[in-house]
Amino acid sequence: MADYSKGFKRRVVQLWIQHGMSTNEISRTSGIDHKTLMRWYKRFYPEITGGGETKHEGLQWHYVGNCAGYHK
């Protein structure tokens, strides 16, 4: 498994949110598997969207494009 930097992971999630792509599209274009993407999403979504939290406790399930994810 590749060792990606925190900045890289955050940027992937940020682009994912901005472009409204599905997990499959992100996975296909980046070469990163779905489970890894979902871990990154859970970690960085609150931070990117202004929640300031870095943990996914208290988040609710929702859909982003064709992909399920978490949000406040």
HUKA-V96195 format. One record per residue. N is the residue number from 1. SS is DSSP state (hx for helix, st for strand, lp for the rest). D_CENTER is the distance of its C-alpha to the mean C-alpha in whole Angstrom. Layout:
BEGIN
n=N ss=SS d_center=D_CENTER
n=N ss=SS d_center=D_CENTER
END
This chain:
BEGIN
n=1 ss=lp d_center=18
n=2 ss=lp d_center=17
n=3 ss=lp d_center=17
n=4 ss=lp d_center=14
n=5 ss=lp d_center=14
n=6 ss=hx d_center=12
n=7 ss=hx d_center=13
n=8 ss=hx d_center=11
n=9 ss=hx d_center=8
n=10 ss=hx d_center=8
n=11 ss=hx d_center=9
n=12 ss=hx d_center=7
n=13 ss=hx d_center=4
n=14 ss=hx d_center=7
n=15 ss=hx d_center=9
n=16 ss=hx d_center=7
n=17 ss=hx d_center=8
n=18 ss=hx d_center=11
n=19 ss=hx d_center=12
n=20 ss=lp d_center=11
n=21 ss=lp d_center=11
n=22 ss=lp d_center=10
n=23 ss=hx d_center=9
n=24 ss=hx d_center=12
n=25 ss=hx d_center=13
n=26 ss=hx d_center=10
n=27 ss=hx d_center=11
n=28 ss=hx d_center=15
n=29 ss=hx d_center=14
n=30 ss=hx d_center=13
n=31 ss=lp d_center=14
n=32 ss=lp d_center=11
n=33 ss=lp d_center=12
n=34 ss=hx d_center=10
n=35 ss=hx d_center=10
n=36 ss=hx d_center=9
n=37 ss=hx d_center=6
n=38 ss=hx d_center=6
n=39 ss=hx d_center=7
n=40 ss=hx d_center=5
n=41 ss=hx d_center=2
n=42 ss=hx d_center=6
n=43 ss=hx d_center=7
n=44 ss=hx d_center=6
n=45 ss=hx d_center=6
n=46 ss=hx d_center=10
n=47 ss=hx d_center=11
n=48 ss=hx d_center=10
n=49 ss=lp d_center=11
n=50 ss=lp d_center=14
n=51 ss=lp d_center=14
n=52 ss=lp d_center=15
n=53 ss=lp d_center=14
n=54 ss=lp d_center=12
n=55 ss=lp d_center=13
n=56 ss=lp d_center=12
n=57 ss=lp d_center=15
n=58 ss=lp d_center=16
n=59 ss=lp d_center=13
n=60 ss=st d_center=14
n=61 ss=st d_center=13
n=62 ss=st d_center=12
n=63 ss=st d_center=12
n=64 ss=st d_center=10
n=65 ss=lp d_center=12
n=66 ss=lp d_center=13
n=67 ss=st d_center=10
n=68 ss=st d_center=10
n=69 ss=st d_center=8
n=70 ss=st d_center=9
n=71 ss=st d_center=11
n=72 ss=lp d_center=14
END
